[in-house]
């Protein structure tokens, strides 16, 4: 019986994460960048800047510590996911692949490195190629809910540091820096593969 309140909290937290995610993938940002001759170099520069920006943002949100530090978990997630989604959109634009950036591609780029649910549900790798199946709205919502559960569990495992002023900032900042790097690398891989397909 004692576990029920905790379970309910985790369930509500996962649903909140899923709502944030659904809003993000339903409103994919439009990039103002244009295709470039060497998108890899330009993308790496963007990734470096986005990783620094996202990590300092996450660290500042986590800095207060105590219950206030815990209260920043959802604003932290929403802000970082938006920074990362903008990074994905910019990398797609640099590769001349903005037309390929749909909900499935955004989910793949944002969460391929953190959850097996993404690869298991709709991604198929054929050699160097990655095929993303289009999901129905119902399947999309179910997938986002499962991603929300996993995302919240990962954040929760690190949230104890948020009780300690500045310690939480260090942990959150490093985790977010690493996550943003992975998002950018996944986006580069995906859109460079699409670019190669277009030139053959």
N, C-alpha and C positions, 0 to 999 in steps of 0.2 A: 504493500500500500504506500510505503514511503517513496517508492520510485515513480509513482504516478504523476505527482506535480512536476518532477524533473522531466519525465517523458512528454508531458503536455507542453512544457516550456520549449523543449527541443523541437517538438512538432510545429509549434507556432513560429519558432525562429526559422525553421526550414521553409515554411510557407512564406514568411516575410522575405527570405532570401530569393525564393522562386519568383515572387512578385517583382522584386527589384530587377532580377534577370530578365523577366519577360518584357518589362518596360524598355530595358536597354536593347535587347535584340529586336524589338519591334520598332525601334526608332534608331536605325543605323545612321551614324553621323556621316555627313557628306564632306569629303576632303576638298580643299582648295588647291591641292598640289597637282602638278602635271607629270606625265610620264617623263622619265629621264633616261639618259644613255646607259648609266651604270646604277641601276636601282639598288643593288646590294650595298654599295658604299653609302648611298644616301639613306637607305633603311637603317643601317647600323648606326649612323649618326642620330637618327630619330629615336631609335631604341635606347641609346645611351642617355639622351635628354629626358625621355619619358620615364626611364627607370629612376633617374635622380629625382625628377619632379614627383613621381608617385611615392617614392620612399620617404621623401621629406614631408609630403602631405600626410601620409599614414603615420609617420612618427609624431608629427605635431598633434594629430587627433588623439593619439594614444598617450601623450605626455602627462595629462593630469593625474592618472593613477586612481586607485580606489574604484568606487562605484561609478564615478564620472568616466573613468577610463573604459569600464565595461559598456557604459551607455553609448560609447562612440563606435561600437562594433559595426552597426548597420550603416551609419553615415560613412564610415571608413570603407566598407565594402562597396557601397554605391558609388562613392567618389573614385575609388581605384578602378572599378570596372568601367567607368565612363572614360577615364584617362586611357585605359588599355584599349577600349573599343575605338577611340579616336586614333590611337596608334595603328590599329589594324586597318582602319579606313585609309589612313595616310600611306601605309605600305602598299595597299592594293592600288592606290592611285599612282604611286611611283612606278609600279610595274605595268601600268596601263590596264588594270584588271578590276576597276571599280564596278563594272557591270556584273562581275562574278561574286561580288560581296553580298550574299544574302544571309538570312538568319542562320542557316546551317553552317556556312563558312565562318560566321562570327563566333558561333558556339565552339566550333572546332579550334579556332585560334585562341580563344579565351581560356578553354578548359582542357585541351588535349593533354597538357602536362600535369594536371592535378587530379583528373578523375578518369577511371576506366569506362565509365558510363558513356562517354562521348564516342570512343572508338567502337565500343561494343554495339551501340544502337544504330548508327547510320554511316559509319565510315568504313570504306574498304580500300586496302592498299594493294595495288597491282604493280609490283616492281617499284619504280620511282613515282608512279602516279597515285594520287589519292582521289577516290570517288566518294562524293557525299550524296547520300540519298535525301530527297526532299521529304520532310515530315509533315504530317497533317497537324492541324492546330492542337488536337487532343494529344497526339504523340509528343508534340513539342512541349506542351505544358507538363506532361508527365516526366519527360526528360529533364526539364528545368527544375522540377521539384526534387528529383533525385540528386541533381547537381547541387541544389540548395542544401540538401541534407549533408552531403559530403563536404561542401564548402564550410558550412557552419561547424561541423565536427573538427575540421582542420583549424579554424579560427579559435574554437573553444579550447583546443589542446594547447594553444598559445596564450589564451586569455588570462591565465593566472598571472602572467607578467604584468598585465594591465593594472593589477592591484598595487604595483610598486611604481611610484613616480619615476619617470625617465627610463626605467628598465623596460617597461612596456613599449616605450618609443623606440628603443634600440632593436628589440625583437621584431616589432611590426615593420619598422623601416627596412631591416635586412630582408625579411620574408617578402615584402612587397617589391623591393628592388629585384630580387631573384625571380619572382613571379612575372614581373613585367618584361624582364629579359627573355624568359621562356615564351611568353605570348608573342613578342616580336619575332623571335626565331621561327616559331611555328608559322606565323603569317608570311615571313620571307620564303619559307619552304613551299607553302601552299601556292602562293601567287607566282613564284618563279617557275613552278611546275606548270601552271596554267599558261604562263608566258611562253614557255618552251613548246607547249602544245600548239599555240597559235602560230608559231614560226615554222612548224613542220607541215 
